[in-house]
Amino acid sequence: MLNPIQYFDYRELPATAVDTAVSNEEITQFKRDGFFVKRALIPAEKAEAAIQLFWDNVPRAIIRRDDPDSWLDKPHRKWREDDIPRVGLLHRGSWKQRSAGPEGHGTQPTLLDATVRHPNMMAVAHQLLGGPLREPTRVRGIYAILPQPPQVVGGLGPHSDDQASQLSAMVNLGDTPPHCGGFTLWPGSHLRLHKFWHTTFGSHMAEDQKQAFQTEIRTIIETVTPVEFSGNSGDVVFWHPRMVHSAGVNESLSVHHKPIVRLAVPVDYQNDLNYSFYEDQERGPGEKVQWWVDTRCFKEDVAPTADNMWDAYTFD
């Protein structure tokens, strides 16, 4: 049984100037809870360009920006098989807009410049990971959570990713009030899942660890209260990539009486300290598996221990 969600509305905090400096308090929170939030890190015009990119990529105008009724009219039933490789699958209310290849949706300059490559984002990543950083060339895509139609009951999908990464971030493109599908994290779960992986930052897990790993995730879900992040356009959650997380439930129509499409972009960072990067054809990221992820496994990665969780970071 899932614990009740804690809704933390960052929109209620006092507005401040853009602050790219990572404070000691934020580092403490990142180590303890696995995340911290930077407000208004992405300028409004950059976020708006990425939002428009999302709507421009909708096939056959199945959903339309100025027509909320189209968001509630079972748009997933109008999706065709040939849409999936071009723009990703719309599964009920969840659409991960992405496509493979060197010109795929996750590689478009407008999207990269508004998220992973924006100087404010890079400045925060540098302070956490040092340098040099591996040059970002792709984001995972634009992740949309459509509003639930009346009388539809949704639920969370807690899970932990298994791609190679040292730092992840979720960028709010649009305003996301509480109960509108905001990114949801289980605080402290990164500390509990670190030990199960074959390497500290890679994508492999030993077969004899998988059952214990799933048991631990179930225990986390049953005992830890998840936090859903609400915020304004341009707010960013930086989070440890081993955390249990989920998209929130978009109850905007029933709670706020106004349907809202939640748009967010997950991105990843890692160091490039003369690592020997490689594509993992079995687990990914690679051309066939988890191709939407930009970061890669590297041969110098070592097994996790109780003492090496923060070895890739600028703090210990």
N, C-alpha and C positions, 0 to 999 in steps of 0.2 A: 504493500500500500504506500502511495506517495505521500510524503509530508506536505502540509499546506505550504503554498508559495509565499515568500516574503517579497513584497513589491517595494522596490526602492526607486523613488521618482527623483532622478537627478535634475529634473526641470525645476524642482522647488528650491534648489540651492541658489545662493546669490550669484548673479552673473559676474564673471571676471574676464579679464583680458586673456587671450590665448597664452597658455603656459606650457611650454614644452619641457621644462625642467622636471626631472623625476626626483621627488623629495625622499628623504629618509623614511617618512611615514608611508609613502607609497611603496617603497621597497619592502618595508616590514609587512604591509598588507599583502603584497604579491607573494612573499615567502610563506606567510601564514595561511592566507585564504586562497591564493592562486590567481588574483586579479586586482586591478585598480582601474579607475575611469579617468579619462581626460576629456574635459568638456570643450566643445566648439573647436576641436583640433583641425577640422576640415572646413575651409571657408564655404559660405552658402552657395556661391556661384559654382564651385567645383562639385558640390553635392548635387546641385540642380542639374548640371550637365550629365552626371551619371544617372540620375533619375530619368531624365529624358531619353537617355540611351536605352534604359530598361523598356520604356514604353514603345520606343521605335522598333524593338526587337520582337514584339508580340506578333505571332503569326496570324495573318488574316484578321487582325483587329478583334480577336476573340474576347479579350478584355480591353477596355478603353479607359484612358485616364480620367476623362470627364463624364463617365457613365458608370456610377457605382452599381447600378443594377446589373451590369455585365459581370461584376466581380462575384455576384451571388447567384448567377444563373447557370450553375453547374458547368463552368467552363472546361473542366477536365474531360468532360464527355465529348467536347468538340476537338480535342487534341488528336492528331493523326500520328501514325507510326513514323512517318518521315519527318515529323517535327522534332522528334526526340534527339537524333544526332545533330540537328542544326541548332536547337535552342534549349535542349534539356526537357525533362519530363515534368509536366504538371500533374501531380498526384493529389487529387482532391484539392485542398487549399494550399498546398506547398509546391512552389516552383523554384527549382535551382537553375537559374538561367545560365547555361554554360554550353560550350561546344569545344570539341577537340581541334588540334591543329595549330599551326603557327599564327593563324589569324582568327582563332577562336574567340568567343565572347570574353573570356577571362584575360585575354591579352590586349584588348583594345586600349590605345593610349589614353583616351578620355577617362576610362575606368581606372587605369593604373595611376594616372596623375591625380585623381581624386581620392586615392586610397593608399595603397602600399608604397608608392613612390613619392607621395607628397612630402616635402621637406619637413613638415611638422611630425609626420609619422616616423620618418627616418631618424629624426633627432631623438625621439623617445627610444626607438629600437637600439640606436647606437649607445645610449646611456645604460641600457640593460645588458647588451651583449658585447659591447666594445666594438672592435673592428679589426680588419675590414669585414663588412657584411657581404654575403652573397647577393649579387645584383638581382633584385626582384624583376621577374619577367611575366608573371601571371598571378592573378588572384583566383580563388575557387569559383567565382561567379557572383552574380547578384541573387541573393536568396530572398524570395518573396513569400510572405505568409498572408493569404487572402482572408478577409473576414469570414467568420462562420455564418452561414445562413440561419434564419430563425429555427429554433427547435433542434439544431445540430449540436451535439455535445462532443467537444474535442478533448484531447489529452496530450500530455508531454511524451516525448520520446527520448528519455535519457540514455546517453551512450558515451563512450570515449573513443576518440579518433585513433587510428593506427598508422598515420603517415609520419615521416621523418620531419621533425621541426623542433626548434628551440624556443620560439616565441610566436604566439598567435595574437590576432586582434580582430575584433568585430566592429565595423564602422557603420553607424546609423546614417543612412542616406536621408531619410525623412524623419519627421517628428514621430515619436513612438510613446504615447501615453501608456499608463499601466493597463494591463489586460488586453494589449494589442499585439501580442505575439513577440514581445521583446526577448532578446537573448537571455537564456536562463542557465545559471551555473550552480553546482553543488560545492560550496566553500570547503577547502581543505582536501578535496578528493585527489588532487595531484600528489599530495604527500603519501597517500595510501596506495596509489597505483604504480608509483615509480618502480618498485621492486620487481614487478612481474615481467618486465620486458627483457628481451635478449640483450639489447644494448640500450644505453641511456637515452639516446635520441632517435633511434631507428624505428623500423616498422615491424620487426620480427618479434615473435613471442614463442618461447619453448612450448611444445605440445603439452608437457606435463604441468604447465602453469595455467593453461587456458581455463580449466574448470575452477581453479581457485580464484582466478581473475574475475570470472563472471559472478562467483559467490560474493566477492568483495564489492563489486558494483551493486549487486542487489542489497547488500547490507548498507552501503552508502545511501542508496535511494530510500531505504526504509528508516534511516536514522538521522539523516542530515536534511535540514530545511533548505530547499533551493531558493535562489535569489533571481528574480526577473528584473532586468534593467530597462527602465524607461528613460527616455531622454530626448533631446532635440536633435535636429539634423546636424551632423558633424561631430557628435559625441562619439567617443571610441572607448571600448573596453579592451584592455590588454590582459591576456590570460595565458596561463601555462597550458601547453597543448596536451597534457595528460589528464586534464580535468574532465569529469563527467559534466555533460552539458546537453542542452536541448533548445530548439526553438520554443517560444512560449505559445500559449493558446490565444488566438485572435478573437476576443469577445467584444470587439469594438462596437458592433451593432447593438448588442444587448446591454452592454455596460454604459456606453457613451451615447447610444442612439445615433451614431454616425459611423458608417463603415470606413475603415482605414486599411490600406495595404501597407504592411510592414516591409520595408526594403532595407536590407543590410548586406554588407560585403565582408566575408571572412578572408583574412590574409595571413601569411606566414613569413617568418624571418629565421635566418640562421647565419652563423659565422662562416667565414671563408678563410680559415687559417691554414692555407695550403692543404686542405682536406682532399682526399681522393674520392670525389663524389661518383656515385654510380646509380643506374636505374635498376630497380629490383623488379624483374619480370614476374616474379611469383606474388609479391605482396604490394609492390608499388612503393613510391610513385614511379610510373613508367609509362610507356606508350599504350599499354593494354590495361593496366590496373591503376586506379587513382590518378589518371592522367591530368586531372584538373588541379592537382597540387603542384606548386612550384618548387618546393624544397625537396632535397634528396638525401638518401642514406650516404654514409661515408665510411670508408674502411678503417679509419682510425678510431671510430666510436668504440667505447668500452662497455663492459657489463655494469649495470647499476649496482651501487652499494649504498649503505646508509650514509656515507660521507661525500658522495660525488654528485649529488643532485644539482648543485649550483656551480659545477666546475666550468660551464660554458659562459657564465655570467660575470658581470663586473663586481659582484658582491659574493660573500660566502655565508 
